């Protein structure tokens, strides 16, 4: 047993050190990397991700080889050597996630051979750089982080600070303060489409759907450290303001989906007050944006979609006041509130959520709100491209339905069958389905869609189950011989869970690309890594 602990310490000092450095890079540096402003941002982010992964993967392979060689070097008896090797193999617990990950990689490889243009299918140059090459790199991340990982406590605050910087840049640009001159050279009628360090407003919104939920999860399930809590709540506040100025309804969908899961989990764990803190921060973010727009005298006329509610100052102030009052009442009656945790809390929170969703749907339908009118023009003509791609999929051959038309092949499909209609009706050529699940169905077939959806779902199930098991075992984790500084308990699992939910929800109306999609695969890899690590520590 003593030797096992020494091996674990060695592995954590090297491999988890590499994991921490890579997570810090993706959390702090990657969001800020740009080259020629917005003109080459897709390729720049792709290179920033791929090069970093290659360096990280090489170093991780070397670290693993050191571990393997260390397991084989011993002057003890053969039986002791066999026990050490068994311990090494035991740490690689196979999970159902691994099979879906392998299936998704296989689907992309087969789709490459199905493609007409193999070069474009590999590089993704005809789409958003998510060809076979990108998927192979994403699987490197899964292999490295997914084998075993512990998240250092510094990662969440660092991501929060970087997210705040990205959000502040976007907010200032919205009120015409482009102090970095990122919009120089862009046509006036297109400037509002590009924002912050992620370019297109939809891509920026996709980042917010990961950044805000992860910060919220880290706070809700956190230890209560004051400095850490202030940073996370400040990030949620600023991030919420960025959601409003993004003018992207998908941001509301992704963040709301994650917050719904956060509420249910908080009710189950008896952490409703911490969830209420998050809600107060979000309400304060809305109020802050309203104040900024009032002071600047710029911006109300540019609000679009769901963001238009900010122009109703009375409603904004009343909402903030209501949330603050509820938080105060929860604090005063915390003993009574804590009684409703567990299954009772889940039943209450789910029931209220379902009623609220039903009421919103009924209200929107009765009022004939555009969000419920699924015509071709819905969502900036998203329904237009969805319908055409589904029509094309129906005409696919059986092998194409199973294995897809080819990686990043939407542009080929749309131009060969609907070019004139696209030009007449929309005026642009679509190179993406603007729905990741439909994108994978068309490009990698049923095999790709099922394996990707299975990977996402099993990641969430595994995370929740592990969070339930790890929630009360902080002391046990620390007695396993691990060094201080790494997060134990349920915190990492909930933060990663909410990040996956936020991205997965917005993916129904957004596009996969090389800017923010890496975060989804990083979160899935973390799901595998931290859950596998927990399983290895309790056996």
Residue pairs with C-beta under 8 A, 6 or more apart in sequence:
3 80
3 83
3 84
3 87
4 84
4 87
5 480
5 481
7 67
7 70
7 71
7 84
7 87
7 88
8 480
8 481
8 482
8 537
9 481
9 482
9 483
10 67
10 70
11 67
11 91
11 148
12 150
12 482
12 483
12 486
13 483
14 63
14 66
14 67
15 60
15 63
15 64
15 67
15 148
16 149
16 150
16 152
16 486
18 56
18 59
18 60
18 63
18 144
19 144
19 145
19 149
19 150
19 529
20 151
20 152
20 154
20 155
21 56
22 52
22 56
22 144
22 145
23 151
23 152
23 155
23 522
24 154
24 155
24 158
25 52
26 49
26 52
26 518
26 519
26 522
27 155
27 158
27 159
27 162
28 158
28 159
28 161
28 162
29 162
30 45
30 48
30 49
30 52
30 518
31 162
31 163
31 165
31 166
31 197
31 198
31 207
32 162
32 165
32 166
32 197
33 44
33 45
33 48
33 197
34 41
34 44
34 182
34 197
35 41
35 44
36 44
37 181
37 182
37 183
37 184
37 185
38 182
38 183
38 186
38 194
38 199
39 185
41 198
41 199
41 515
42 128
42 129
42 199
42 513
42 514
42 515
43 129
43 514
45 198
45 514
45 515
46 129
46 134
46 514
46 515
49 137
49 514
49 518
50 133
50 134
50 137
53 137
53 140
53 141
54 137
54 140
56 140
56 144
57 140
57 143
57 144
60 144
64 147
67 88
68 88
71 84
71 85
71 87
71 88
72 81
72 85
74 80
74 81
74 84
90 536
90 539
91 148
91 532
91 536
92 147
92 148
92 532
93 532
93 535
93 536
95 458
95 462
95 528
95 531
95 532
96 458
96 462
97 146
97 455
97 458
97 459
97 462
97 524
97 527
97 528
98 146
98 528
100 451
100 452
100 454
100 455
100 458
101 139
101 142
101 146
101 451
101 455
101 524
101 528
103 447
103 450
103 451
103 454
104 135
104 444
104 448
104 451
104 452
104 455
105 135
105 136
105 139
106 447
106 451
107 403
107 404
107 444
107 445
107 447
107 448
107 451
107 452
108 132
108 135
108 136
108 407
108 444
108 448
109 132
110 403
110 404
110 444
110 445
110 447
111 121
111 132
111 403
111 404
111 405
111 406
111 407
111 443
111 444
111 445
111 448
112 118
112 121
112 122
112 131
112 132
112 406
112 407
114 399
114 400
114 403
114 404
114 405
114 406
114 445
115 121
115 405
115 406
115 407
115 409
116 406
116 409
116 412
117 126
117 406
117 412
119 125
120 126
120 131
120 408
120 409
121 131
121 132
121 406
121 407
121 408
121 409
122 131
122 132
122 133
122 407
123 129
123 131
123 133
124 130
124 131
124 132
124 133
124 134
124 407
124 408
124 514
125 131
125 408
126 408
126 409
126 411
126 412
126 431
127 407
127 408
127 409
127 410
127 411
127 431
127 432
128 408
128 431
128 432
128 511
128 512
128 513
128 514
129 408
129 513
129 514
130 407
130 408
130 512
130 513
130 514
130 517
131 407
131 408
132 407
134 514
134 517
135 407
138 518
138 521
141 518
141 521
141 522
141 525
142 521
142 524
142 525
142 528
144 525
145 522
145 525
145 526
145 528
145 529
146 524
146 525
146 528
146 529
146 532
147 528
147 529
147 532
148 529
148 532
148 533
148 536
149 525
149 526
149 529
149 530
149 532
149 533
150 482
150 486
150 487
150 488
150 492
150 530
150 533
151 486
151 487
151 492
151 526
151 530
152 485
152 486
152 487
153 228
153 485
153 486
153 487
154 485
156 214
156 215
156 218
156 228
156 232
156 495
157 228
157 231
157 232
159 211
159 214
159 215
160 211
160 215
160 218
160 231
160 232
160 234
160 235
161 231
161 235
163 207
163 208
163 211
163 212
163 215
163 235
163 238
163 239
164 234
164 235
164 238
164 239
166 196
166 197
166 198
166 204
166 207
166 211
166 242
167 196
167 208
167 211
167 238
167 239
167 241
167 242
168 238
169 180
169 182
169 196
169 197
170 195
170 196
170 204
170 242
170 245
170 246
171 238
171 241
171 242
171 245
171 289
171 292
172 178
172 179
173 182
173 183
173 195
173 196
174 195
174 245
174 298
174 299
174 302
175 292
175 293
175 296
175 298
175 299
176 296
176 298
178 184
182 194
182 197
183 191
183 194
186 194
192 201
192 247
192 302
193 200
193 201
194 200
194 201
195 201
195 204
195 245
195 246
196 204
196 242
198 204
198 206
198 207
198 515
198 516
199 515
201 246
201 247
201 248
202 248
202 250
202 510
202 511
203 513
203 515
203 516
204 242
204 246
204 248
205 243
205 246
205 248
205 250
205 251
205 254
205 506
205 510
206 250
206 251
206 254
206 503
206 506
206 510
206 515
206 516
207 515
207 516
207 519
208 239
208 242
208 243
208 246
208 251
208 254
208 255
209 250
209 251
209 254
209 255
209 258
209 502
209 503
209 505
209 506
210 499
210 502
210 503
210 516
210 519
210 520
210 523
211 235
211 239
212 235
212 236
212 239
212 240
212 243
212 255
212 258
212 502
213 254
213 255
213 258
213 259
213 262
213 495
213 498
213 499
213 501
213 502
214 495
214 496
214 498
214 499
214 502
215 232
215 235
215 236
215 239
215 495
216 232
216 236
216 258
216 259
216 262
216 278
216 498
217 258
217 262
217 491
217 494
217 495
217 496
217 497
217 498
217 499
218 232
218 491
218 494
218 495
219 229
219 232
219 233
219 236
219 274
219 277
219 278
220 262
220 265
220 266
220 271
220 274
220 275
220 278
220 494
221 269
221 271
221 467
221 489
221 490
221 491
221 493
221 494
221 495
222 228
222 229
222 232
222 274
222 491
223 489
223 491
233 277
233 278
233 281
234 281
236 278
236 281
236 282
236 285
237 281
237 282
237 284
237 285
237 288
238 285
239 285
240 255
240 281
240 282
240 285
240 286
241 285
241 286
241 288
241 289
241 292
243 251
243 252
243 255
243 285
244 285
244 286
244 289
244 303
244 307
244 310
245 289
245 299
245 307
246 307
247 302
247 303
247 304
247 305
247 307
248 305
249 305
249 306
249 371
249 379
249 509
250 506
250 509
250 510
251 506
252 306
253 505
253 506
253 508
253 509
254 502
254 503
254 505
254 506
255 502
256 505
257 501
257 502
257 504
257 505
257 506
258 498
258 499
258 501
258 502
258 505
259 278
259 282
260 353
261 497
261 498
261 501
262 275
262 278
262 494
262 498
263 275
263 349
263 353
264 346
264 349
264 350
264 353
265 271
265 467
265 494
265 497
266 272
266 274
266 275
266 345
266 349
267 275
267 340
267 341
267 345
267 346
267 348
267 349
268 341
268 342
268 343
268 345
268 346
268 349
269 341
269 471
269 490
270 337
270 338
270 341
270 342
270 345
272 330
272 337
272 341
272 345
273 327
273 330
273 331
273 334
273 337
276 323
276 326
276 327
276 330
277 327
279 323
279 326
279 327
280 323
280 324
280 327
283 319
283 320
283 323
283 324
284 320
286 310
286 316
286 319
286 320
287 316
287 317
287 320
289 310
290 310
290 313
290 316
292 299
293 299
293 300
293 310
294 313
300 310
300 311
303 310
303 311
309 315
309 316
310 316
330 337
340 348
361 372
363 369
364 371
364 372
365 372
370 378
371 378
374 383
375 383
376 383
376 384
376 387
376 425
377 383
377 384
379 434
379 509
381 425
381 426
382 434
382 435
382 509
384 425
384 426
385 414
385 430
385 433
385 434
386 433
386 434
386 435
386 438
388 414
388 417
388 418
388 421
389 410
389 413
389 414
389 433
389 438
389 442
390 438
392 405
392 413
392 417
392 442
393 401
393 441
393 442
396 405
400 445
401 445
401 446
402 445
402 446
402 447
403 444
403 445
403 447
403 448
404 440
404 441
404 442
404 443
404 444
404 445
404 447
404 448
405 412
405 413
405 442
405 443
406 412
406 443
407 443
407 444
408 431
408 443
409 442
409 443
410 430
410 431
410 432
410 433
410 439
410 442
410 443
411 429
411 430
411 431
413 442
414 422
414 429
414 430
414 431
415 422
415 429
419 429
422 428
422 429
422 430
432 439
432 511
432 512
432 513
433 439
433 442
433 511
434 509
434 510
434 511
435 507
435 508
435 509
435 510
435 511
436 507
436 508
436 510
436 511
436 512
437 449
437 452
437 453
437 507
437 508
439 511
439 512
440 448
440 449
440 452
441 448
441 449
444 452
455 524
456 500
456 504
456 524
459 500
459 523
459 524
459 527
459 528
460 497
460 500
460 501
460 527
462 527
462 528
462 531
463 493
463 494
463 496
463 497
463 500
463 527
463 531
464 493
464 497
466 493
466 530
466 531
466 534
466 535
467 490
467 493
467 494
467 497
468 490
469 534
469 538
470 477
470 488
470 489
470 490
470 493
470 534
471 489
471 490
472 489
473 488
473 489
473 538
474 488
474 489
476 537
476 538
477 488
477 489
477 534
477 537
478 484
478 488
480 537
482 488
482 537
492 526
492 530
493 530
493 531
496 523
496 526
496 527
496 530
497 527
499 519
499 523
500 520
500 523
500 524
500 527
503 516
503 519
503 520
503 523
504 520
507 520
